[in-house]
Amino acid sequence: MAVSRPQTRQFEAFMTNLSYARRMVEAGRMLTPFRSPTIDIDDFYRAAWVQAVAAIDHWLHEEVLRRVAELTLQDSPTMPPQLRRYELPLHRVEAVRRGEVTLSEAVAEHLREKLAVQALQHPGKISEVLRLVTEKKVWYEAAGCINQHFFQGRTTFNEKKFRSRYLEITQRRNKIAHDADLIDGDLERRRPIDDADVTDAIDWIERIALAIAHVLDDEG
């Protein structure tokens, strides 16, 4: 059974951002026959890789904000403990007391400010943020989702392997973004990359986002 795509503005934006990355890959393929000393086709693939990681980073931020806003509106006793203990600065508490904003709005605004300076590109950091909206072991359950729904039992990803796959992708992104993708110790040669490499990374990012969304939405 395939995993259905969440029908939210946040996930639609994620898919749109991923499509930008896929179009960069396609542009690289189309330009390959016209390689010249002035055009490095591989840079299209590097840009696509960075864009794909940015897409899931952005989605995770927006998804957590959406769910936090919904949970605080409900004031449910089943609210995750991490969110129930969430601290607000006094000026936001005062704004709620004066009726200038709702509690839900105050929490979401404060969280948005905090998350704005955090990159969600490490599995541990993602787990920490997701505890605001769920008590589930998200990476563990998402690994099972990948095995069952995406590969129909042909894979045996456990939590460690699943987290490692995501980390491999984000670490390569960091090499591209921060080190110009240069080979360690070399100031001229870059790591090899091709359309197959980046397409596989983009496909994995889509699977990972879908698996995480499935775990968050599953009430079982």
N, C-alpha and C positions, 0 to 999 in steps of 0.2 A: 504494500500500500504506500503510495507516494505521500510525502508530507505536503500539506496544503500551504500555500503562501498566505501569510497574515494580511488581512484586508485593512491595513492601517496606513495613514499618511506617512508615518515614519518608515515603514517597510517599503512602501512604494518609492520613497525618496532614495532609499538604499539601492533598490534595483535600478533606478535611473542612474545613480552614480556608478554602479557596476557596469552599466551599458556604456558609459563614457570610456571606461577602461577597456572594454571589449572592442570599442571602435578604434582606440589607439593601436591595439594589436592588429586589427584589420588594416589600418593605414600602413603599419610597418610591413605587412605581407605584400600589400599592393606596391609599395615603393622598393621592395627588395630587388626587382629586376633593374632598377635605376640607381643602384648603389654608386656613390662617387665619393672622392676624398672630402667633400664638403658636407655630406649627409651621413650621419651615423644612425643607421636604421635601428640599431639596438637601443638607442635612447628612447624610441617610441615604446619599446617593451618595458624599459625601466620606468618611464612615466606611467604606463598602465599599471605596473606593480604598485607604485606609490599611491595611485588613485584608488586602487582596489582596497588597500589597507585603510586608506582614509575613509572609504565608504562604510566599512564595518565599524570603525572607530566612531564615526558620526552617528551611525544607527544605534550603537550601544548607548551612547550618551542620551539620544532622544528617546529611546525605548525606556530607559530607567526613569527619565523625567516624566514621561507619560504615565507610567505605572505608579510612580510615587504620588503624582497628582490625584489619580483615581483612588488609590488606597486611603489617602488622607481625607478625601471627600466622604468615603464610606464610614470612617471612624469605626472600623470593624474590630472586634476583640481578637480576630485571627490575624491582625496586622503583624507582619514580621517583627520580632523583638528589636532588630537593628533599627527599624524605622520608628518603632514606638519610643525608643530611647534617643531619637535624633534630637540634637540640640540646636536651638535657634538663638541668634544674638538678640539682645534686649530690644534693639530698635525695631526689629521685625515683630517681636512679641507685642510691643507697644502699638505698632501699626495694625495688628489684628485686633487688639483691644479697642482701638479707636474706630474700628469698622472700615478702615481704608482698604484692607485686603482680607481675603478669607485665609483661614489657616492653611488650606491646600495651596493657595497661591504663594503664601509666605514661604512655605517649605520648598516648593518648586523653584522659586526665585533664588533662594539661598543655595540650594543644591546646584542649580545651573551655574552660579558664580564659582562654586567650589570645583565643579567638574570641568569648567572652562580651561583650567590650567593642568588638567590631568589627561594624559594620553592613555586610552584603554587598549593597549597593545601587548600587555602581558597577562597571561591567564590568571595569575594570582591577583592582580589589580582588578580584573574583570569580576572574579569571584567575590572580592571584597565589596565592590559596588553593587553587585546583584543581590547581596544579602539584604539590601534595603527593601527588595521587592519579593524575595522568596527565601524559604529555608531549605529548598532542595539543593542537592549536590549537583549543580548544573552541568559541570564538565563530565561527571560520571554518567549522568543520564543522557547527555547529548551524545556521548560516545556510543552508547547503546542504540540511540536513534540512528546514528550514522550506519552502524552495522546492519540494523534491521530494515530501515526504510530506504537507504540509498544504495546499499550493496547487497540487499536480500540475503544476509547471513554469510556472504562470501568473505567478509573481513572480520577480524577479531580485535578491533581497536578497544583498548582499555583507556581509562582516564589519562594515564601518564602519556601514552602514545598520542592520544588526541590533542592534549595540551601541547605536546612537543611539535606536532605538525603545525599548529597555529603559530607557535613561537618561531619555528623555522621561517615561516612566511614573513612575520613581522621583523625578524632580525635581518632578513635580506632587504626589506624595505629601509631599515635604518642604515645599512651599508650604502644603499643608493642615495638616500637623502642626506646623510651626514659625511660619508667618505667618498662620494662620487663613484661608488662601486669599484674603487680601486682595489687591486689585489694587495693583501697585507704586505707592507714593506716596499711596495712599488708605487712610483709616482706617475706612471704612464699607462700601464696595462690595466684594463678593467676585467672584472669577472665575466665569463661568457654567459650569454642569455639568449634565448630564442623564443619564437612565438609559442612553442609547445610548453616551455617552462612557465611562461606567464599565464597562458590559458589554464594550465593545471592549477596555478596559484589562485586565479580568479574563481575557478570552479570550486575549489576548496573553501574559499571565503564565503561563497554563496551557500554551500552545504553547512558550514559552521553556523552561519547566521540563522538559517532555517532550522537547524537542530536545536539551537538555543531557544529560538522563538517557540518551537514545539514543546520543549520542556516547560517554559514559562506559562504556556497556555494550557498545558495538560492538567486537568483537575484530578487525575487519578493518583 
